[in-house]
Amino acid sequence: MCISLKTKKKMKELEKINNKIFSIEDIKHKVSKWRDENKKIVFTNGCFDIIHRGHIDYLSKAKDLGDKLIIGLNTDLSVRNIKGNTRPIQDEKSRAIILAAMQFVDAIVLFSDSTPYSLIKEIQPDILVKGADYKKEDIVGYDIVSARGGDVVTIEFLDGYSTSNIERKIKNAN
């Protein structure tokens, strides 16, 4: 079977996207490499169930705070435990690939705990980012990042953009 040059290029692009999805062990090695290169590591986390404009705004602003953006992504089980049995709408692999396709995202790591505390402890980011609906001191991992002299930053959400709002619109349309 002959594969066209255009098809080969597309396969390489998908490979680049998939190569941004890491296990916890592999991300530790990648972070170590980035630290050797004096890169500032930014970490955030979430479910990212239905990607919308608010996510793009939030994640691009998070990336602007450093050199490498790592997203801790809740597994399907974790999302169900947090959001209920109707969620996630998209499976974890789909959510990871969509996030990894974003040019400003450098790594995705799935986690199944109720919080990313263990993951933050492993990664030791320079900057921890969450939405401005949190007080810095209440953000999971604040103690870890602060203890090593890192920054904990909150970012304002774009008004009117949330997965819950999209879900409500879909239900109301039926």
N, C-alpha and C positions, 0 to 999 in steps of 0.2 A: 504494500500500500504506500502510495506517495503522499507526503504531507507538504502542503504549500508553505512557502516562506511566511506568508501572512498568518497561517495557522500556527506555525512554530513560534512566531513573535507573540501571538495571543497566549500560547501556553506558557511562555516565559513570564508574561505579565501576571498570569494567575499564580505561577510559582512564586513570584516576588511577594504577592499578597499572602499566600499560605505560609511563606517563610517568616512572616511577622507574628505568627501565632506560636507561642512558646509554652513549654511545660515550666513548672517552677524551677526545676534543676537547670534547665537550659537558659532561663532568663537570668539566673544568678551569674552564669558564665558571660552572658552578653553584657550585663551591667558592669561586671569586672573589666571587660574590654573597654567599654565606654568610659569608665573611670580612669583607666590608663591613658585615655585620650583627653582627659580633663573635661569631659562632657558633663553638663548639669542635667541630672535626672529628675524628671517631673512625673508624678504618679497621681492618677485619679481612678475612680472605680464607679461601677454602676451596672444596671441591667441592660440599658440601651436596647430596649425591646423593639420599638418602631422608631427608626432614625428620622429626625425632623430638624428643622432649621435651628431650633434651640440647642440641640446637641452639637451641630456644626459650630455655632457661635461659641458655646462653652468650651469645646475641645480645642478649637483653634486658639482661643485665648489662653488656655492651659499650656499649649505648646509654646506660645510666645514667651512664657516664663523661663524656659530653659532650652536645652539642646535636644533632648530625647524625651518623648512622651510615651509612657507605659500606661495602659489601661488594664485594671483588674476587672474582669468581666464575670459577673455572677453566672454560675451554671444554671441549667434549667431547674434542677432541684432547689437550688438556693433561691431562685426567683419565685418559684411556687411557694416556698416557705415564707417569703417576705410579702408577696403580692396576692397570694391566693391561687386557687386551682385553675382559674381561667387564664393565668399567665404562666410562662411567657407566651406571647403570640407567635414569635419566631423561635426556632430552636437555637441552641448555643452555638453550633457550628455556623449557621447562617449569620447570626449576630456578630460573631468573631470575624468572619470574612468581610462583611460590610464595613466594620470598623477598620480592619486592616487595609482595606482599599483606599482609605483616606490618606492623602499625601502627607499630612502632618502627624499621623500616628506611626510610631516606630515599633511598638510591640503590644501584643495582647496576651494576657495570661488569665486563664479561667481559674476560678476558685469556687469551692462549694460550701465554705463556712458561711455563717450568718453575717460575718463582717470580714473585711480584708486584713484584719490585724496581723495574722501570721504572715501573709504575703508582704505586707509593708515591712515587717520585721526582717524578712529575708532580703528584700530589695534595698532597704535603707535609702529611700529617695532623698534628694536634696530639697525638693519642694513637693509638698502634699497639697492637692487641690480638691475642693468640694464646692458645692453651690452655696450662695450667700444665705440660704435658709438655715445654715448651721452657724453656731458660734464656734470660733476656732478651737477653743478649749474642749469642746464636745465632739470634735471630729475624731473618729477612730484612727489611731496612729499618731495623734498629736504628740503624745509623750515620746514616742520613738524618734520622730523627726526633730522635735525641739531639743531633745537630749544630745543629738549630734550636731546641733547648730544650724539645722535646716529651717526652712520657712514653711509655714502653713498659711495658705492663701484661699480666700473665698472669692467666688466669681458670681456676679449677679446673673440671674436667669433672664432670658428674653421673655417678656410678658406674653402670655397667651399660647406659648408653645410647650406642650407636654404630651407624653404618650397617653395619659389619662384623658386629656381633652380630645385627642384624636379618637380614642376608644368611645368616648361619650358621643361624639359626632356620628360615628358609624352606627351606634345603637339607635340614636335618634332618627337617623335617615331611614331606618327600616320601620 
